[in-house]
Amino acid sequence: MNTAELAMILGVTLAVVGSVGTLVIADLLRRVVALNIASGGVMVVLIALAYRVSPDEPDPVPQALVLTGIVIMVAVTGVALALVRRIEAHETAPGDDDREGET
Amino acid sequence: MSFGDAVDLVIGASVLVVAIVALTVRRRDTAVVLFLVFGVLLATLWARLAAPDIALAEAALGAGVTGALLMDTITSSRPREAASSRPWPKRILGWAGGAVAGGAVLVALVAAVRSLSEPQGSLAQSVDEDMGRTGVEHGITAVLLNFRSYDTLLEVAVLAVAALATVSFIQRQSPAPPEPWPGGPPLAVRGLARILTPILLVVAVWLLVAGTTRPGGAFQSGAVIAAVLILLHLGGWTHAVPQGRWRGWGLMVGLIAFIGVGGAGAVVGAGWLVLDPDWAGTIILALEAVLAVAIGIGLATIFVANRTDVRPGGDDT
């Protein structure tokens, strides 16, 4: 089992563990962290695939995918955290809803 | 087993252990700090897997900007009690179900990984063969900015949309952009911003130009620019990150410029986003500069929008 295969197994494990965490964890912020860990695992798999082609000159196409993916993941985390703030602000002060007064 | 292999094993094992601990601790701040450690270890792993570009980007974006976003969310909300709101049996059931399902999926995926056939490398070969007419000498830059520049355009669009979404989720009590610190920025932060800004700007420009021949490029440069803008905003120069009227323009300038270059190619050149081999090097450098600024402004806007959120309970830090 060479380095690339080990790295792929690590990546797959991280992705599964992170995905399970995203679904099962109750706390919203820790869910966002779990999502980031899962995406890190997927990126490890892609990098390992690029490494597999040739360790000296890795395939640049999966690496380009991962690079784009990192930037998009940061943006998605930003949006997710804004949503987390909104949800928690609403939970601490539920009476601020505009439709207060429903029976 | 050589020393290099042993180091790889240790790094890989550490990544897994830190990830599992980060997922299972109860406190939020511990989870975030462990995630930062995870990001740095991941960057090291990628350097070992012959992906220095990705290591640079992960260290700056994954551990840096994401860490800043998470830390800001922790410090600006009331400390949450560690006690969960769900009853014990339901939580155990949730984790057990997740473990069983996850275990099954993991076994299937590992079997798939073990049964992969030998890599053909045809895509890498095509990139190698056509590198001469791309205008750059670095594989990833050629793929991102020349062969698949359409994907990069869409990535800029996604970033702009995400920044707009984040901005629209934030409620503020007064229309004027609030100060990042209620009592003025601390002396240490101001001094740090003063010292680091010129250094980081030089690093950003160097990374941008270096991307044509070695690891580097627009994404890493954009990450450093985002860090500079965030640092300036926290240091008290609140006009660094466009807010108010200019915010929309700041977000759109990268996208508009990118589309403009592609359209110019369609009108006077060989086609939409087709780069003429004579001009390719210059156009790629111009595109990368626009891209870096767009990424920097987009990420900094996301951070500032999150930071200017109304704190529940009036807890000002």
Interface residues (C-beta under 8 A of the other chain):
Chain A: T3 E5 L6 A7 M8 I9 L10 V12 T13 L14 A15 V16 V17 G18 S19 V20 G21 L23 V24 I25 A26 D27 L29 R30 V32 V33 A34 N36 I37 G40 G41 M43 V44 I47 A48 L49 A50 Y51 R52 V53 S54 P55 D56 E57 P58 D59 P60 V61 Q63 A64 V66 L67 T68 I70 V71 I72 M73 V74 A75 V76 T77 G78 V79 L81 A82 L83 V84 R85 R86 E88 A89 T92 A93
Chain B: D5 D8 L9 G12 V15 L16 A19 I20 A22 L23 R28 A31 V32 F35 F38 G39 L42 L45 W46 L49 A50 A51 D53 I54 A57 E58 L61 G62 V65 T66 L69 L70 T73 I74 S77 R78 R80 S84 S85 R86 R91 G94 W95 G97 G98 A99 A101 G102 V105 L106 L109 V110 V113 R114 L116 P119 G121 L123 A124 V127 D128 G139 I140 A142 V143 L144 R148 D151 T152 E155 V158 L159 A162 A163 A165 T166 F169 I170 Q171 F219 G222 I295 G298 L299 I302 F303 A305 N306 D309 V310 P312 G313
